[in-house]
């Protein structure tokens, strides 16, 4: 029987570790990635929605790399005409994206539907000309006026049909959550913007609509990398809320 020295066993062990590492690297290199641009206002940058979408996609076969072009209270008209220092059209001309998500001022579907349809179509045409897919961020009603949700939905649904864009019906799932779990606070204290839990629901909607699936396991604490090896705490979500909202999104978004 051939004798093996300790060095032989060490070499075999190191070889196994190397093969494991190479397999892992190769698997990661084969992973699909999609570049996503969010265009809108504070309904996007509250609680760092793009970063949450990216973090939730970490365990999926498709990694979403997200960027935003936003300004508080801005409309799609502001973005199109480069007001308020916005550079959205310039960004679309200079950078490559697979998906561009557009969102108008939260009150515009109720007060200026024609503007939503006009600038929404201009953006969808531009996005398609850049070989990207336009997605529509169908927002929610104010906390005090839930009865306006159908009117908001109608404008975004009309825009989706006119432009053959992908509709992400966040407002519909938001309303359903309020029916099924009224104690859960999706709103910030102003009754308009999303709370961290609201942003978690929104992020799930986008991940499911873009990738076609949701993770089977979730973190309960979400941190985002920052400079100097630091991290930014985005939010903490309970396991019961993760289960409820992942089931809600899976049931309503196919």
C-alpha positions in Angstrom: 0.0 0.0 0.0 1.4 3.4 -1.0 2.1 5.8 1.8 0.9 9.4 1.6 2.9 12.1 3.3 1.2 14.9 5.2 2.3 17.1 2.3 0.3 14.9 -0.2 -2.8 15.3 1.9 -2.2 19.0 2.1 -1.8 19.3 -1.7 -5.0 17.3 -2.3 -6.9 19.5 0.1 -5.6 22.7 -1.5 -6.5 21.3 -4.9 -10.1 20.6 -3.8 -10.3 24.2 -2.4 -9.0 25.6 -5.7 -11.5 23.6 -7.8 -14.3 24.8 -5.5 -13.3 28.4 -5.8 -12.9 28.2 -9.6 -16.3 26.6 -9.9 -17.9 29.3 -7.8 -16.2 32.0 -9.8 -17.3 30.4 -13.1 -20.9 30.2 -11.8 -20.9 33.9 -10.9 -19.4 34.8 -14.2 -22.2 33.0 -16.0 -24.8 34.9 -14.0 -27.1 37.2 -16.1 -27.1 40.9 -15.3 -29.6 43.6 -16.3 -28.9 47.3 -16.1 -32.0 49.2 -14.8 -32.6 53.0 -14.8 -35.3 54.4 -12.5 -36.7 57.8 -13.7 -39.0 59.7 -11.4 -39.0 61.5 -8.1 -39.1 60.9 -4.3 -41.3 57.8 -4.7 -38.0 56.3 -6.0 -35.4 57.7 -3.8 -37.3 57.3 -0.5 -35.6 54.4 1.4 -33.3 53.9 -1.6 -35.7 51.8 -3.7 -33.1 51.1 -6.6 -30.6 49.7 -4.0 -33.3 47.6 -2.4 -34.2 46.1 -5.8 -30.6 45.3 -6.4 -30.0 43.7 -3.0 -33.2 41.5 -3.3 -31.9 40.2 -6.6 -28.6 39.1 -5.2 -29.7 35.5 -4.7 -31.4 35.2 -8.1 -29.9 34.0 -11.4 -30.4 37.6 -12.7 -28.6 40.4 -10.9 -30.2 43.8 -11.3 -27.8 46.7 -11.4 -29.8 49.8 -10.7 -29.3 53.6 -11.2 -31.7 56.5 -10.7 -32.4 59.9 -12.2 -34.7 61.7 -9.7 -35.7 65.0 -8.2 -38.4 65.5 -5.6 -41.8 66.3 -7.0 -40.6 66.1 -10.6 -42.8 65.2 -13.5 -42.0 63.3 -16.7 -42.3 66.7 -18.4 -39.5 68.0 -16.0 -37.3 65.0 -17.0 -38.0 65.4 -20.7 -37.3 69.2 -20.7 -34.2 68.8 -18.4 -35.7 71.1 -15.8 -34.5 71.1 -12.1 -31.0 70.0 -13.2 -32.3 66.7 -14.4 -30.1 64.9 -17.1 -32.4 61.9 -17.9 -32.3 62.2 -21.6 -28.6 62.8 -21.6 -28.1 59.7 -19.4 -30.2 57.7 -21.9 -28.1 58.9 -24.8 -24.8 58.2 -23.1 -25.3 55.0 -21.2 -26.7 51.6 -22.0 -29.6 50.1 -20.1 -31.7 47.0 -20.5 -34.8 48.4 -18.7 -35.9 51.9 -18.0 -38.6 52.5 -15.4 -40.6 55.7 -15.6 -42.8 57.3 -13.0 -44.7 60.6 -13.1 -45.6 62.9 -10.2 -48.0 61.0 -7.9 -50.8 63.5 -8.5 -50.4 63.9 -12.2 -52.6 60.9 -13.3 -55.4 62.6 -11.4 -54.8 66.3 -12.3 -52.8 66.2 -15.6 -53.5 62.8 -17.3 -52.8 64.3 -20.7 -49.3 65.2 -19.6 -48.6 61.7 -18.3 -49.7 60.2 -21.6 -47.8 62.8 -23.7 -44.4 62.6 -21.9 -44.8 59.0 -21.1 -45.1 58.1 -24.8 -42.1 60.4 -25.7 -40.0 58.6 -23.1 -41.2 55.1 -24.1 -40.4 55.8 -27.7 -36.9 57.1 -26.8 -36.3 54.1 -24.5 -37.2 51.7 -27.3 -34.9 53.6 -29.7 -32.1 52.8 -27.3 -32.9 49.1 -27.4 -34.2 49.1 -23.9 -37.6 48.0 -22.5 -39.8 50.7 -20.9 -41.6 49.8 -17.6 -44.3 51.9 -16.1 -44.3 52.4 -12.3 -48.0 52.5 -11.5 -48.1 54.3 -8.1 -50.6 54.3 -5.3 -53.2 56.7 -3.9 -52.7 59.0 -1.0 -53.5 57.4 2.4 -56.5 59.7 2.9 -58.0 59.1 -0.6 -57.9 55.4 -1.4 -60.9 55.8 -3.7 -58.6 57.5 -6.3 -56.6 54.3 -7.0 -58.8 53.2 -10.0 -58.3 56.6 -11.7 -54.5 56.4 -11.2 -54.5 52.8 -12.6 -56.5 53.8 -15.6 -54.0 56.4 -16.8 -51.0 54.0 -16.4 -52.9 51.2 -18.0 -53.8 53.4 -21.0 -50.2 54.5 -21.4 -49.1 50.8 -21.2 -51.5 49.9 -24.1 -50.5 52.9 -26.2 -46.8 52.3 -25.9 -46.7 48.5 -25.5 -44.8 48.9 -22.3 -44.6 46.7 -19.2 -47.0 47.8 -16.5 -45.9 47.3 -12.9 -49.2 47.7 -10.9 -47.7 48.7 -7.5 -50.8 50.7 -6.6 -53.0 47.6 -7.0 -50.9 45.5 -4.6 -50.6 48.4 -2.3 -54.4 48.6 -2.1 -54.6 44.9 -1.6 -52.2 45.0 1.3 -54.3 47.7 2.9 -57.3 45.4 2.7 -55.5 42.2 3.9 -53.3 43.8 6.5 -54.6 47.2 7.4 -52.4 47.5 10.5 -49.2 47.4 8.4 -48.0 50.9 7.7 -47.0 51.3 4.1 -47.0 55.1 4.3 -44.5 57.6 5.7 -46.1 60.0 8.2 -47.0 62.4 5.4 -49.6 59.9 4.0 -48.0 60.0 0.6 -44.4 58.6 0.5 -43.6 55.0 1.2 -42.4 53.8 4.6 -39.5 51.3 4.6 -42.1 48.5 4.6 -43.8 50.2 1.6 -40.5 50.3 -0.2 -39.9 46.7 0.5 -43.3 45.8 -1.2 -42.4 48.1 -4.2 -39.0 46.4 -4.6 -40.6 43.0 -4.6 -43.0 44.1 -7.3 -40.1 45.2 -9.6 -37.9 42.2 -8.9 -40.8 39.8 -9.7 -41.9 41.7 -12.8 -38.4 42.0 -14.2 -37.0 38.6 -13.4 -40.2 36.5 -13.2 -39.4 35.2 -9.8 -38.6 36.1 -6.2 -36.0 34.7 -3.8 -36.7 31.7 -1.7 -34.7 33.1 1.2 -34.4 36.7 2.4 -32.3 38.7 4.7 -34.2 40.5 7.5 -31.6 43.4 7.6 -30.6 45.2 4.4 -27.3 47.1 4.3 -25.8 48.7 1.2 -22.0 49.0 0.7 -20.6 52.5 1.1 -17.1 54.0 0.9 -14.3 52.9 3.2 -15.7 49.4 3.8 -18.7 51.0 5.6 -22.3 50.1 4.9 -25.6 52.0 5.1 -28.6 50.4 6.9 -31.5 50.6 4.5 -34.2 48.8 6.5 -35.1 45.8 8.7 -38.1 43.6 7.8 -39.7 41.0 10.0 -39.9 37.4 8.8 -43.7 37.5 9.0 -43.8 40.6 6.8 -41.4 39.0 4.3 -43.6 36.0 4.1 -46.8 38.0 3.7 -45.5 40.4 1.0 -43.6 37.8 -1.0 -46.8 35.6 -1.1 -48.8 38.7 -2.0 -46.6 39.6 -4.9 -46.2 36.0 -6.1 -50.0 35.6 -6.1 -50.8 38.8 -8.0 -47.9 39.2 -10.4 -47.4 36.4 -12.9 
